[in-house]
Amino acid sequence: MTSGIRTVVFPVAGLGTRFLPATKAVPKEMLAVVDKPLIQYAVEEAVAAGAEKLVFVTGRTKNAIENHFDMAFELETELAARGKDDLLAQVEAIVPEHVSCLYVRQRKALGLGHAVLCARALVDDDYFGVILADDLIHNPASPALGQLAAVAAEREASVVSVQEVSREKTRHYGVVDTGGAEGPVQPVRGLVEKPDPADAPSNLAVVGRYVLSSRIFELLAETPPDHRGEIQLTDAMAALLEHQSMVTCRFEGKHFDAGNKLGFLQATVELGLEHAEIGPDFAAWLAQRKPARES
C-alpha cells in the first residue's frame, strides 16, 4: 500500500445527547470550536493525509453536515460582490476541488461497527481511514491520520491510534493488549471494549483514529450485537487479528475528547489561544480573569 489513505469514513449519525439542548436541532459535529465545526477539523485532517473520497455515515437529523460541505452559491456570490476575498477563500477551501463527499444513512442506531459497515459499498480500497470527529487531535504539522497512514504503509497492517489513560478510565474505552511490548508502534494481540479496570489488559485506550483493512467489512457483517444490541467495531477488529496483523500508533498531538462538555471547552480554549486573529487578545482576557477568580 502507498503512504496515503484515499478514502476516509466519518461515522456522524449519533444523537449527541451529552450536548442537549444545543444538539436538539444542530448535529454535535457542527458545534464550532472557535470558528470551525468539529467535522471540518476532521475533514482537514483527512485531506492532509491524502484522502480524496470522504464518506459520511449520517442520520436523519444530520442534513447540516451535507450542507456545510456543499457549495453555498448565494453566500459565495455575496462575498465576491462585497470584495470579501479572504472570507470567500475560506468558504471555498472547506472542501478542495479534487475531494469528493459521499453520504450514506445509518437507518438504525446499532453502534459504531454498524456505522462503519454502512459505508461498505462506498469503500473500494484495500485500506481506508476512519475518523471520529468528536476526538479532536490537534497537530497542524503532522495530522494524526497521516501518522497512522505512514505506519500502515511501513508495516503493511491495520493501525489503531492509542494513548495512555489511568487504569480507572479503561472502562470508558476500547483497550488494546500489546503483550507487554513497548515503543510508539506495538503489535496488537487483542482488544477489549470498555473492560473493568481490574480486567483491562493494559492502559492503552483506543482514540478515534483507525486505518483498517477492507477485510473488516466482512467481519463486521458477521459480528453479533452486544448486550445493548450494538455492533462494536472493537469486536470486529479483534476478529481481524485472526487473519491479518494490526499495530498501535501513539500519535503526536493534543487530544481533546470534544464529545463531552469539558473536553469541548478545553479544545476551545487551547485552539483559541493559538488562533492567529484572536489568540493574543484572548490570552490577555484570560490573564485578567485569573485574579478575579482567586479573590
NORRARA-V71306 format. One record per pair of residues at least 12 apart in sequence whose C-alpha atoms are under 8 Angstrom apart, sorted by sequence separation. I is the first residue (numbers start at 1). J is the second residue. D is the distance in Angstrom with one decimal. If there is no record, write none. Layout:
i | j | d
I | J | D
I | J | D
This chain:
i | j | d
15 | 27 | 7.3
16 | 28 | 5.4
76 | 88 | 6.1
106 | 118 | 6.3
148 | 160 | 7.4
176 | 188 | 6.5
177 | 189 | 5.3
178 | 190 | 7.2
223 | 235 | 7.1
15 | 28 | 7.5
105 | 118 | 7.4
148 | 161 | 7.1
176 | 189 | 7.4
177 | 190 | 4.9
220 | 233 | 7.2
223 | 236 | 6.2
104 | 118 | 7.0
131 | 145 | 7.9
176 | 190 | 5.9
177 | 191 | 5.9
76 | 91 | 7.5
104 | 119 | 6.8
176 | 191 | 4.5
177 | 192 | 8.0
76 | 92 | 8.0
129 | 145 | 7.5
175 | 191 | 5.7
176 | 192 | 6.5
220 | 236 | 5.4
12 | 29 | 7.1
174 | 191 | 6.8
175 | 192 | 5.3
219 | 236 | 5.6
174 | 192 | 5.6
175 | 193 | 6.3
174 | 193 | 4.2
175 | 194 | 6.9
102 | 122 | 8.0
173 | 193 | 6.4
174 | 194 | 5.2
175 | 195 | 7.4
216 | 236 | 6.6
219 | 239 | 6.9
71 | 92 | 7.8
173 | 194 | 4.8
174 | 195 | 7.6
216 | 237 | 6.9
219 | 240 | 7.1
172 | 194 | 5.2
173 | 195 | 7.7
171 | 194 | 4.3
172 | 195 | 7.9
170 | 194 | 6.2
171 | 195 | 4.9
177 | 201 | 5.2
178 | 202 | 7.7
216 | 240 | 6.5
69 | 94 | 6.7
170 | 195 | 6.3
171 | 196 | 5.2
175 | 200 | 6.9
176 | 201 | 6.8
177 | 202 | 6.0
215 | 240 | 7.5
39 | 65 | 7.9
69 | 95 | 6.4
170 | 196 | 6.9
171 | 197 | 6.2
175 | 201 | 7.2
176 | 202 | 6.5
170 | 197 | 5.7
175 | 202 | 6.8
176 | 203 | 7.9
177 | 204 | 7.9
169 | 197 | 7.3
175 | 203 | 6.9
176 | 204 | 5.9
168 | 197 | 5.6
175 | 204 | 5.7
176 | 205 | 6.6
167 | 197 | 5.6
170 | 200 | 6.8
175 | 205 | 4.6
176 | 206 | 7.2
127 | 158 | 7.7
174 | 205 | 5.8
175 | 206 | 6.0
69 | 101 | 7.6
173 | 205 | 5.7
174 | 206 | 5.4
167 | 200 | 7.8
170 | 203 | 6.5
173 | 206 | 6.4
27 | 61 | 7.1
30 | 64 | 7.5
26 | 61 | 7.9
27 | 62 | 5.9
30 | 65 | 6.8
167 | 202 | 8.0
170 | 205 | 6.8
25 | 61 | 7.4
26 | 62 | 7.8
29 | 65 | 7.7
167 | 203 | 5.7
27 | 64 | 7.2
66 | 103 | 7.8
166 | 203 | 6.5
8 | 46 | 6.7
26 | 64 | 7.3
27 | 65 | 7.6
165 | 203 | 5.6
164 | 203 | 5.5
165 | 204 | 6.4
193 | 232 | 8.0
164 | 204 | 4.7
165 | 205 | 6.5
163 | 204 | 5.4
164 | 205 | 6.1
193 | 234 | 6.2
162 | 204 | 5.8
163 | 205 | 5.5
192 | 234 | 6.9
193 | 235 | 7.5
8 | 51 | 6.4
162 | 205 | 5.2
163 | 206 | 6.8
191 | 234 | 6.4
192 | 235 | 7.5
5 | 49 | 6.3
6 | 50 | 5.9
7 | 51 | 5.4
10 | 54 | 7.5
12 | 56 | 6.6
13 | 57 | 6.2
162 | 206 | 4.6
163 | 207 | 6.9
191 | 235 | 7.4
4 | 49 | 6.0
5 | 50 | 5.5
6 | 51 | 4.2
7 | 52 | 6.2
8 | 53 | 6.5
9 | 54 | 6.1
10 | 55 | 6.1
11 | 56 | 6.1
12 | 57 | 5.6
13 | 58 | 4.3
14 | 59 | 7.3
54 | 99 | 7.4
56 | 101 | 7.5
58 | 103 | 6.8
60 | 105 | 7.5
161 | 206 | 5.8
162 | 207 | 5.4
4 | 50 | 5.0
5 | 51 | 5.4
6 | 52 | 5.2
7 | 53 | 4.7
8 | 54 | 5.2
9 | 55 | 4.7
10 | 56 | 4.8
11 | 57 | 4.8
12 | 58 | 5.2
13 | 59 | 4.4
52 | 98 | 6.5
53 | 99 | 5.8
54 | 100 | 6.1
55 | 101 | 6.1
56 | 102 | 6.2
57 | 103 | 6.0
58 | 104 | 6.1
59 | 105 | 5.5
160 | 206 | 6.8
161 | 207 | 5.6
191 | 237 | 7.4
192 | 238 | 8.0
4 | 51 | 7.2
6 | 53 | 6.2
7 | 54 | 5.9
8 | 55 | 6.2
9 | 56 | 6.0
10 | 57 | 6.1
11 | 58 | 6.8
12 | 59 | 7.3
13 | 60 | 7.9
52 | 99 | 4.5
53 | 100 | 4.9
54 | 101 | 4.9
55 | 102 | 4.8
56 | 103 | 4.9
57 | 104 | 5.1
58 | 105 | 4.9
59 | 106 | 5.7
60 | 107 | 7.8
160 | 207 | 7.8
161 | 208 | 7.1
191 | 238 | 5.6
7 | 55 | 7.4
9 | 57 | 7.3
51 | 99 | 7.4
52 | 100 | 6.2
53 | 101 | 6.1
54 | 102 | 6.1
55 | 103 | 5.8
56 | 104 | 6.4
57 | 105 | 5.6
58 | 106 | 5.9
59 | 107 | 6.6
161 | 209 | 5.5
190 | 238 | 5.8
13 | 62 | 7.1
53 | 102 | 7.4
55 | 104 | 7.5
57 | 106 | 6.2
160 | 209 | 6.2
161 | 210 | 6.3
12 | 62 | 7.8
160 | 210 | 4.7
159 | 210 | 5.8
160 | 211 | 6.5
190 | 241 | 7.4
47 | 99 | 7.9
158 | 210 | 7.6
159 | 211 | 5.1
189 | 241 | 7.4
158 | 211 | 5.4
159 | 212 | 6.5
188 | 241 | 7.9
40 | 94 | 7.4
158 | 212 | 4.7
157 | 212 | 7.9
158 | 213 | 5.8
157 | 213 | 7.5
188 | 245 | 7.7
57 | 115 | 6.4
187 | 245 | 7.7
188 | 246 | 5.5
57 | 116 | 7.5
152 | 211 | 7.0
187 | 246 | 6.2
188 | 247 | 5.1
174 | 234 | 6.7
187 | 247 | 4.4
188 | 248 | 6.5
57 | 118 | 7.0
148 | 209 | 7.9
186 | 247 | 5.4
187 | 248 | 6.4
57 | 119 | 6.7
148 | 210 | 7.3
149 | 211 | 6.6
185 | 247 | 6.3
186 | 248 | 5.2
56 | 119 | 8.0
148 | 211 | 6.6
185 | 248 | 5.2
186 | 249 | 7.4
55 | 119 | 6.9
145 | 209 | 6.5
184 | 248 | 7.5
185 | 249 | 5.1
144 | 209 | 7.7
145 | 210 | 7.6
184 | 249 | 5.9
185 | 250 | 6.8
145 | 211 | 7.9
184 | 250 | 5.2
55 | 122 | 7.3
184 | 251 | 8.0
135 | 207 | 7.0
135 | 208 | 5.6
133 | 208 | 7.7
132 | 208 | 4.8
131 | 208 | 5.8
132 | 209 | 6.6
130 | 208 | 7.7
131 | 209 | 5.0
130 | 209 | 5.8
131 | 210 | 6.8
129 | 209 | 7.4
130 | 210 | 5.0
129 | 210 | 5.6
130 | 211 | 6.4
129 | 211 | 4.4
130 | 212 | 7.8
128 | 211 | 5.6
129 | 212 | 6.3
127 | 211 | 6.5
128 | 212 | 5.6
46 | 131 | 8.0
127 | 212 | 5.4
128 | 213 | 6.7
127 | 213 | 4.5
128 | 214 | 7.0
158 | 244 | 7.9
160 | 246 | 7.6
162 | 248 | 6.4
126 | 213 | 5.7
127 | 214 | 5.7
157 | 244 | 7.1
158 | 245 | 6.6
159 | 246 | 5.6
160 | 247 | 6.5
161 | 248 | 5.8
162 | 249 | 6.1
163 | 250 | 5.9
126 | 214 | 5.3
157 | 245 | 5.4
158 | 246 | 4.6
159 | 247 | 5.0
160 | 248 | 5.0
161 | 249 | 4.8
162 | 250 | 5.3
163 | 251 | 7.7
42 | 131 | 6.8
125 | 214 | 6.9
126 | 215 | 8.0
157 | 246 | 5.2
158 | 247 | 6.4
159 | 248 | 5.5
160 | 249 | 6.1
161 | 250 | 5.9
162 | 251 | 7.2
42 | 132 | 7.7
124 | 214 | 7.9
157 | 247 | 6.8
159 | 249 | 6.6
161 | 251 | 6.4
42 | 133 | 5.4
123 | 214 | 7.8
13 | 105 | 7.9
41 | 133 | 7.7
13 | 106 | 6.6
39 | 133 | 5.4
42 | 136 | 7.3
49 | 143 | 7.0
14 | 109 | 7.4
38 | 133 | 6.0
39 | 134 | 7.8
41 | 136 | 7.4
48 | 143 | 6.9
13 | 109 | 7.7
38 | 134 | 6.5
49 | 145 | 6.1
50 | 146 | 7.7
49 | 146 | 4.3
120 | 217 | 6.4
38 | 136 | 7.3
45 | 143 | 5.6
48 | 146 | 7.1
151 | 249 | 7.4
45 | 144 | 7.2
46 | 145 | 6.5
45 | 145 | 6.7
46 | 146 | 7.7
49 | 149 | 7.3
117 | 217 | 5.8
11 | 112 | 7.2
45 | 146 | 7.8
116 | 217 | 7.9
148 | 249 | 6.3
13 | 115 | 7.7
147 | 249 | 7.8
117 | 220 | 6.4
148 | 251 | 7.6
11 | 115 | 5.9
29 | 133 | 6.6
117 | 221 | 7.2
147 | 251 | 6.7
11 | 116 | 6.6
29 | 134 | 6.8
114 | 220 | 7.2
9 | 116 | 7.2
113 | 220 | 6.5
144 | 251 | 6.0
144 | 252 | 6.9
144 | 253 | 7.2
9 | 119 | 7.2
142 | 252 | 7.7
143 | 253 | 7.9
139 | 252 | 7.2
139 | 253 | 4.8
138 | 253 | 5.4
139 | 254 | 6.7
7 | 123 | 6.8
114 | 230 | 7.5
137 | 253 | 6.0
138 | 254 | 5.0
113 | 230 | 7.8
114 | 231 | 5.5
116 | 233 | 7.8
137 | 254 | 5.4
138 | 255 | 6.4
7 | 125 | 7.3
112 | 230 | 7.8
113 | 231 | 5.0
114 | 232 | 7.3
137 | 255 | 4.4
6 | 125 | 7.6
9 | 128 | 7.6
11 | 130 | 7.9
110 | 229 | 6.6
111 | 230 | 4.6
112 | 231 | 6.7
113 | 232 | 4.6
114 | 233 | 7.6
136 | 255 | 5.8
137 | 256 | 6.3
8 | 128 | 5.7
9 | 129 | 6.1
10 | 130 | 6.0
11 | 131 | 7.5
12 | 132 | 7.8
110 | 230 | 4.5
111 | 231 | 5.2
112 | 232 | 5.9
113 | 233 | 3.9
135 | 255 | 6.9
136 | 256 | 5.2
7 | 128 | 5.2
8 | 129 | 4.4
9 | 130 | 4.7
10 | 131 | 5.4
11 | 132 | 6.5
12 | 133 | 7.7
109 | 230 | 7.8
110 | 231 | 6.0
111 | 232 | 6.0
112 | 233 | 5.9
113 | 234 | 7.6
135 | 256 | 6.0
136 | 257 | 6.5
5 | 127 | 7.2
6 | 128 | 6.8
7 | 129 | 6.3
8 | 130 | 5.4
9 | 131 | 6.5
10 | 132 | 6.2
135 | 257 | 5.0
136 | 258 | 6.3
5 | 128 | 6.0
8 | 131 | 7.2
10 | 133 | 7.2
113 | 236 | 7.6
134 | 257 | 6.3
135 | 258 | 5.9
5 | 129 | 6.5
134 | 258 | 4.9
135 | 259 | 6.9
1 | 126 | 7.9
134 | 259 | 4.8
1 | 127 | 7.8
136 | 267 | 7.9
5 | 146 | 8.0
4 | 146 | 7.3
5 | 149 | 6.3
4 | 149 | 6.1
3 | 149 | 5.7
4 | 150 | 7.4
3 | 150 | 5.1
3 | 152 | 7.4
3 | 153 | 5.1
2 | 153 | 5.8
3 | 154 | 7.9
1 | 153 | 5.6
1 | 156 | 6.9
28 | 259 | 7.9
33 | 264 | 7.5
33 | 267 | 6.9
34 | 268 | 5.8
33 | 268 | 5.1
34 | 271 | 7.0
33 | 271 | 7.6
34 | 272 | 6.0
18 | 259 | 7.5
19 | 260 | 7.3
18 | 260 | 6.4
19 | 261 | 7.0
16 | 259 | 7.7
18 | 261 | 7.6
